[in-house]
Amino acid sequence: MTKAIRIENADTGNYKVRVRTFDKGVDGAPDVLANTQILGHPTAMTDGGTCLTSTRYVIVDEVPADTP
């Protein structure tokens, strides 16, 4: 089942939020980075294509303000 998700940068600090979407590898293959989004300002949100499935996951982390 596909689950649409929404992630928001809800902080006013100097750091940005990075949201990376990965597809799990098949038959022992490495996982593949499918998409990266940088949420650069407060209230910035992921786009409508951000979703989870049984073979897709996201990693959310903080990155420096000068990250493009």
N, C-alpha and C positions, 0 to 999 in steps of 0.2 A: 504494500500500500504506500502511496506517495503522501507525504505530509509537507505541506507548504509551511515555511517558517519565516518569521520576520525578526531581525536583530537590529537594535537601535543603539547608536552611540549616545548614551544619556548622560555624559559627563562633560564638564566645561574645562577639563585639564588640557595641557599642551600635547598630550599623546593622542594618536589616532587608534582606531580599532580596525584590525584586519580580519576578514572572514574568508577562509579558504575552504572550498568544497572539493572533496575527493571522491573518486569512484574506486571501489575495492577491486584489486586485481583478481583475475580469474586463473585458477590452476597454479597458484603460487607466484604469479606475476606480481610485480610491485604495484601499489596503489597509484592512481593517476590523478594529478591535480587537474580538476575540470574548470575551476573558476576562482579568481581572487577579487575581492572587493575591499576597497579602503573606505572606511567611514570617517571622513576627515573633520567633521564638525558636529556639535550637539544637534540632535534630532535627525542626523543622517541615518538612513535605513537601507537594509539590503533590498535588492530588486525583487520583483515578483517571481523570478526564476529560482530563488533559493529554496531548495527542498531536501527532504530526507527520504530515503527508501531503504530497503533491506541491503542494498549495495552502495549506498551513498551516505557520506557523513560530512560534518563541518568541524573545523577547528577555528576558534575565536581567540585572538590574542591582541595584546597591545603593542604598538610600534611607535617609534619616535615621530615627532611632528614633521620632520623633514622627509619622511617616506613619501615617495610619489604615488 
